[in-house]
Amino acid sequence: MIDTHELSRRAGSQREVTFTAPAPADLGIDVIGVPEGDPIQFDLRLEAVVEGVLVTGTARGRLVGECARCLVDVEDEFLADVQELYVYPESDAEPDEASRMEGDLIDLEPALRDQVVLALPFQPLCTDDCPGLCPECGARLADEPGHQHEDGIDPRWTALSGLLQQDERPQDR
């Protein structure tokens, strides 16, 4: 929560704030996100406008997850742009048009959640060219570049291999 009392509802007044806050729970998607309680650095400008307070700036923090191809742990950083209008409690704005202030307080969590989730990679990778896992045994191919298996016949096709052998025999005419 950010206190906007110092802006005193005078349109055009503004102030810049920089602070660190702990990350809320479940900030991310299944494969990558911000660990709960991790510090998030905010650099924001609060500007009083006629309808309320316009908040613009950035949020920066650490991401932790796993590679979508080889399942190894990955760590990265995010930088999310924040821009949200918070209307005064007595505003006639519809709830889906703008966020509403609680007295002089602004709750940044919903806007932060929206922006961070949009900034996350859909399929995080440990490296851009990660080869993934072996489909037969699950070995991590980046650790074993020459990894191979003997060419075996898929058990679903063994009955057909007998047909191939019959076609190769000379036909009696």
C-alpha positions in Angstrom: 0.0 0.0 0.0 1.2 3.5 -0.9 0.0 6.5 1.0 -1.0 9.4 -1.3 -1.9 11.9 1.5 1.0 14.2 0.6 -0.5 14.8 -2.9 -3.5 16.5 -1.3 -5.8 15.9 -4.3 -4.4 18.9 -6.2 -4.3 18.0 -9.9 -0.8 18.4 -11.2 1.0 17.7 -7.9 3.4 14.8 -8.0 6.1 12.9 -6.2 8.5 10.2 -6.9 8.9 7.2 -4.6 11.5 4.4 -4.6 11.0 1.5 -2.2 11.4 -2.2 -1.8 8.5 -4.5 -0.9 8.2 -8.3 -0.4 6.6 -10.2 -3.3 3.1 -11.5 -2.7 2.3 -15.2 -2.9 1.7 -16.9 -6.3 3.3 -14.1 -8.4 3.9 -16.0 -11.6 2.9 -19.0 -13.6 3.4 -22.8 -13.2 7.0 -22.9 -14.6 8.4 -19.5 -13.4 7.6 -16.8 -10.9 8.8 -14.5 -8.2 9.4 -16.4 -4.9 7.1 -15.3 -2.1 8.8 -12.7 0.1 11.5 -11.9 -2.4 12.3 -8.1 -2.6 10.7 -6.2 -5.5 12.2 -2.8 -6.2 9.7 -0.1 -7.2 10.6 3.2 -8.9 7.3 5.1 -9.2 5.9 8.5 -9.9 2.6 9.4 -8.3 0.7 12.2 -10.0 -2.6 13.7 -8.8 -5.1 14.1 -11.7 -8.7 15.2 -11.6 -10.1 11.7 -11.2 -7.5 10.3 -8.8 -3.8 9.3 -8.8 -1.9 8.1 -11.8 0.9 5.7 -10.9 3.7 5.2 -13.5 7.1 3.5 -13.2 8.8 0.2 -13.0 9.0 -2.9 -10.8 12.1 -5.0 -10.8 12.8 -8.4 -9.2 14.1 -11.9 -9.4 12.5 -14.9 -11.2 13.0 -18.5 -10.3 11.7 -21.5 -12.3 12.7 -24.4 -14.5 13.6 -24.8 -18.1 10.6 -25.9 -20.2 12.8 -28.3 -22.2 15.2 -29.9 -19.7 13.7 -29.1 -16.3 16.9 -27.6 -14.9 16.5 -24.7 -12.4 16.7 -21.3 -14.0 17.0 -17.8 -12.5 16.4 -14.5 -14.2 15.2 -11.0 -13.6 12.1 -9.1 -14.6 11.4 -5.5 -15.3 7.8 -4.7 -15.5 6.3 -1.3 -16.4 3.5 -0.1 -14.1 0.9 2.4 -15.3 -2.4 2.5 -13.5 -5.0 5.1 -12.6 -6.4 4.9 -9.1 -9.6 6.8 -8.8 -10.8 8.5 -5.6 -13.3 6.5 -3.5 -16.2 8.8 -4.4 -15.6 8.5 -8.1 -18.4 7.5 -10.5 -16.0 5.3 -12.5 -17.0 1.7 -13.0 -14.9 -1.0 -11.2 -13.6 -2.4 -14.5 -12.6 1.1 -15.8 -10.1 1.9 -13.1 -8.7 0.8 -9.7 -10.2 2.4 -6.7 -8.2 4.0 -3.8 -9.0 3.0 -0.3 -9.1 6.5 1.4 -5.6 7.9 0.6 -4.1 4.4 0.1 -3.2 2.6 -3.1 -3.0 -1.2 -3.4 -0.4 -1.9 -6.0 -0.6 -5.7 -5.9 -3.3 -6.3 -8.6 -1.5 -4.0 -11.1 1.9 -5.6 -10.2 0.5 -9.1 -10.6 -1.0 -8.2 -14.1 2.3 -6.6 -15.3 4.7 -9.2 -14.0 2.7 -12.1 -15.4 2.6 -10.4 -18.8 6.4 -9.9 -18.6 7.1 -13.6 -17.8 8.5 -15.9 -20.5 5.8 -18.4 -21.5 8.4 -21.2 -21.8 11.5 -20.3 -19.9 14.8 -21.8 -21.2 18.1 -22.4 -19.5 19.8 -21.4 -22.9 18.2 -20.4 -26.2 19.5 -23.6 -27.8 18.6 -26.1 -25.0 18.3 -29.5 -26.6 16.0 -30.8 -23.8 15.7 -34.4 -22.6 16.1 -37.7 -24.4 12.6 -39.0 -25.2 13.6 -42.6 -24.5 15.5 -42.4 -21.2 15.1 -38.8 -20.0 18.9 -38.0 -20.0 19.6 -34.2 -20.3 21.1 -33.8 -23.8 23.1 -30.7 -22.9 25.1 -32.8 -20.4 25.6 -35.7 -22.9 25.9 -34.2 -26.4 26.7 -37.5 -28.1 23.8 -39.3 -26.4 22.4 -42.1 -28.5 20.4 -45.3 -28.3 20.6 -48.4 -30.6 18.0 -48.2 -33.3 15.3 -50.4 -32.0 12.0 -51.0 -33.5 9.0 -49.5 -31.8 7.0 -52.5 -30.4 3.9 -51.1 -32.1 5.5 -51.7 -35.5 7.0 -55.2 -35.0 4.2 -56.9 -36.8 4.8 -54.8 -39.9 8.5 -55.7 -40.0 7.5 -59.2 -40.9 5.7 -57.9 -43.9 8.8 -56.0 -45.1 10.8 -59.3 -44.9 8.1 -61.1 -47.0 8.2 -58.5 -49.7 12.0 -58.8 -50.0 11.8 -62.6 -50.9 11.7 -63.5 -54.6 8.2 -64.1 -55.8 7.4 -67.5 -57.5 5.7 -66.9 -60.8 
